[in-house]
């Protein structure tokens, strides 16, 4: 399978998860599972938007004297004191601001004429009852929550958060903080991929570091496939004696693809176990991160009710980028702006085993399978790895 075929296959294999009701105050970042229609008008009544006096605009000629009254209704030649947010008395159609009036006993002297509708918010001028205000699939932001609360809603139905199992394999891998003996390495994949999973709006089900032992790894994989919506492993995905994940997929489930024509991340395996997709990523953190970005992230987001379109900028290649025909390369670049143009400079180190160059990269240039080189000066599309609004030096 080619890279795009694997991604298409994975996306076609999953559906958006079921809905659940959550408190509005806890719904930021969640995805609406259904359209929201306004249950009431907003505002729910006509109201004053400034402190002052409610009156009839026709009575507000400069120098006019109006009788001050109290109550929910006024007549000709009358004015009612109101505060911001108060309901407008019946018969009134404007508000005279406090600083534009002078009180003389039980009368009000108008210092500035007002027109109908001045400093008045009419019932339903923001939203009418029954109007569709939010569409299913909307990622809820703080202003959305304010709108929902303004309707008196306490809960909202959103897509359930995907549960993603993360399993780090390797008898040589140890937890940070433990003694590092010769031949051992600290676990970089758990914090890296856990953070990425959380950024996708999903939950991380961590299963720790699992040794390269067939029965133990199979037990953990089977358990994870039953408890999670998606399983991600790192390490043990190649063809060596200790690369057990593809074997387990083949024997206990379905191995759909293995050894993709990509760089980095070639040893990645992809399959199904207990009806759940499994992505077996390289143990090298840089390769695992790239394949997570390209293949796993879109699947997590679809489970959570979202579509993924990576932010892309057009740039000019500063150096020639070489690839291999038949292989899709993801080349790390740094971006810069000069004279209003964006330039992409490939980093010297592109190896799967090197994480620092990826951490320093601003983006990835994706070189398709049929291209062997991208000439310096050519325009390229760069997948931006950080915020799409990043200011490049």
N, C-alpha and C positions, 0 to 999 in steps of 0.2 A: 504494500500500500504506500502511496505517496503521502506526503505530509497533509495536503489538503483533503485527501480521501479519508485519512484517519480522523481529522477534525470533523468532517461532514458526517462520518459514520457515528462518531460519539454524540454529536448534537442531535442526530436523528433518533438516537437510542434513549434519550431522556425527555421527560416532560416537566413542566412547571409543577412544583409541589402543591399540596392542598393548602387551603386557607385556614387561618386561625384568627381569633379576635384578641386584640391587645389593647391596653389603655392608650388613649390618645397621647398622653404625656410621655409614653415610652416608645412611640412609633417613628421617631426620626430615623431616616435611613432605610425604613422598611418599604416594601413594594405593595401598593394597593392591589388587592385581589379582585375587586369589583368597582364599578363606577360608583361615585358618590353623588346623590341628588340632594339639593337643599331641602331640609324638612320645614324650614320657616323662611320668611323674608329676612333679609339682612340689609340695613338694620330692621329690627322687628317693629319699629314705630318711627314716626317722623320726629326728629329731635333737633335741639339747638346744638350748634358746634362751637359756640363762643359764649362766654358770660355776658349778660346784658338784659335786654328787655324784648319780649315777644310782642309783636304788634302787626297791624295791617300796613303794608307798604304804602297804600294810598293815603294813610294818615301821617306819613313821616316827613312832610314838608319841613324845610329848615325853619326853626323857630316855633313849630307847632307845640301846643301844650296838650298832653294826654293825661288822662286820669289813671293813676296806678291802682290796680286791682289784684286780687289773688284768686286762683282757681284754675279750672281746666278749660275755661271758655272765656273769650273776650268779645266785646262788641266794638262798634265804631267809636273812635276817640279814646280807646283804652289801651293800656300796656300792662304786661305781666312780667315781673322779674323772673329770669331763668338763669340757670347755671349750665355750663357745658355738659351735654348729654341728657339734659332734661327733656321730657316729651314736650312738643310744641302745643300750646293750648289750641283748642278748636277755634277757628276764626282767624288765627294768626297765619301770616305767610312769610314773615321775615323776622330777623333779630337785629335790633339796634345795639351795637356794642356799648359796653358800660362807659368807655372813654369818649363816646360820641353823644353822651346825654348828660343832663344836669337835673338833679332831683330838687324840687322846691315843694316841701311839705308832702302833700298827697298827689302831686302832679309831676310829670316828667317833661322837660323841655328838650326837644330834638335839636341837636347841633349839626347833624349831617343826615341828609336824606338817604334812604335805602330803597333798593328795588326788591320785587318779589323773589323769594328764594335765597336772599342774602343770609349767609351763615346758618343755613338750614340743611340737614341731611334727611331726605325723604325716605319713607318706608320702602324697602325693597330696591333702593337705587343701586346698591352694591350687588345683591343677589336676590332673585325672585324665587319663592317657594316652588319646588319641583324642577328647578334648573339644574342641569348636570354641571357640576363645578370641578370635579376631578375624575380623570379616566383611570380605568384599571391599568396597571403597569406603571403608574406614576411612582417615582421614588419620593417618599414624603420628606419634605424639608420643614424647617421651623415655621415658616409662614403658613404652610398647609395645616400644621397642627393648630395654629391660632384660628384659622378659618373653621376647622372642624369643631373646635371648642366654642366658637361663636354660634354654632348651630345647636349647642347644648349636648353634643355627642360626647360620651365618656369612653367609648371603645370604637375601634375601627378594624375591619377585616383586611388582613394582609397575608401575603404568601409566607408560609412557614420557612424559617431559616434552614438552609440545607445543613445536614450533619456530615462533615467530611472527616473520614478516618485518616490519620497520618501515622505511618509506620516507618521507622528508620531501621534499616537492617545493617548488619555488619558486626562480626565478633571483635573487630578492631576499634569500634567506635565507643567512646566513653563520654560521660556527662562532663560539661565544664565544671571545674572545681575539684574533680578527682585527680589523682596522681597520673601524670602522663608518662607511661613507660614506653620503651623503645618499640616501634611498630604500631603504636596506638595513635588515634587522632580524636580530637574533640568534635562533638556533634555540632555542626553548623546548620544542618538542614532543618532541625526542629524549629529553632527560632525564626529562621528565614521563611519557611513555608507556612508556619503557623500564622505569622503576621500577614502573609499574603492571603491566606484563607479568611482571616478575620476582616481584611479590607474588602473582601468580596461579599461581606455581609453574612457569612456562614459561621457555623459553630465548628470548633476543632475538637475531634475526639482523639486524644493522644494515646498511643499504645506503647510509648517508650521505644527503647532500643532493643531490637530482637536479634539474637545471635543467628549465625548462619548454620542453623540446624533444622533439617527438613520438617520434622514432626512439630516442633515448637512454632516455626514460622507458619506452617499450614494451619495450625490451631488458631493462631492470632489472626491470620487473614480471613479464615472462615467466620470467626467471631465478629470481626470488623465489618464484613460484608453483610452480616445480619443486623448490626446495630446502626450502620451509617447509610447515607444515601449515595455516597461515593467514596472510593478507597484510593488513597495515594500512598505509594511506597517509594523509598529512595534506597539505592544500593541493591546489589544482587540481581541486576537486570540484564547482565551480559551473558556470555556463554561459558564461563568458567565453572569449576566444580562447586564453587560457593554461590553461584548465581542461581538461586532457587525459585525466585518468584515466577519467572516464565514457565518453569516446569510445573509448579503448583497450579498455575492458571490452565495449563494444557491438560493436566490430569484431573483436576477437581472442578474446572469450569470450562471456559472457552478462551483460547488465545487468538485474538483477531489479527494482531500485527506485532512484529518484533523486528528490531534493527531497521530503523527508518533511515532513508537517505537524507539526513540532516546533519548540521554541525552548528553548535554543539548538541549533544543529547542523542547520538546515534543509537545507543543500546536500549532506548526506551521500548517497553512492551506495553501492550494495550489489550484488555480483554474483559471478560464478564465472569463474576462469581456470585452465585446465589441471586442472579438478576441485577446485580449492581456493577457498574463500570469500575474497572480497576486500571489505574495508570501506574506502571512501574517505571519510575524515573531513575536516571543515573545517580550514583552516589556522589559524584562531583557536584558541589553546590551550584557552581555557575551553570553547568549543563541542566541540573534539575530546575533551576530558576527559569531559564529560558523556555524549557519545554512546559513548565507550569504556565508561564505567561501565554504561550502559543496554543496549548491544547487543553489544559485543565481549567484555567480561569473562565473561558467561554462556557464550559459545561456547568461549572458552579453557578455562574450568573444565570444561565437558563433555568436551572433548577429553582433558583430564587426569583424567577419571574422577570429577569432582565436580559437584554441583548448586549453584546460587547462589541464595540467598534473602537479599536485602539486609537489613541490620538496620533495623528500623522502630520509631519511637516515636510515640505519640499525643500531640498538643499542641493548644493553643488558638491560633488565628491572632490575632495582636495587631493587625494591620491588614487591611483588605480587600485581597484579591489579585485583580487583574483579568487576564483572559485573552481569547482570541479563539475563538469557537465554531468547531469543526472543527480546532483545533490543540491539541496536547498540550504543555503548558508544564512546565518543570522550574525551579521558582522557588527561588533561594538564600535561606536563612533562617539566623538565629542563634537558638539555643535558650537559654532561661533557666528557672530553677525558682523559684517563689514560692509560699509557703504550700502546699507539697506538690503543686503543679500545674506542668506543663511548658508553656511558651509559645514560639511560633514567630514571630519578627519578620522580615518580608521585608527584605532589604537594598535600599538605594536604587538601586544600580547593578546591572543585570541583563544588560548588553550582552555579546554574544559576544566582543567585542574586549577585555574587561576581565577580567583573571585574578585581581587582588588580592581582589575581593569573593568570588570562588569559594574562594580560599585561606583566607579568613576565615570562610566559611560553615561551620556545623555540619551542615547537611543540605539536602535538596531536598524541596520540596513538589511533588508531581506532580498537575497539574491536567488532568483528562481532556478529550478533544476536545469533549464535549457541555456543558461548563461554561464560562460566561463570567465568573463572579466567585465568589469565596469570601468570604463576609462576615466581618468582624472578629467574633471570639467563636465562630466555628464550629470544630468539632474537625477536625483534619487529620492525615493520616498523613505523617510526615517520614522520608525515607530518610536514615539517619545516614551521614555521609561518613567519619567517623573511627571509632575504636574504639567498639563498641556500648556499652561501659561508661563512656564519656566522662562526666566530671562537669561539668555545665554551670553557668556562673556564675549 
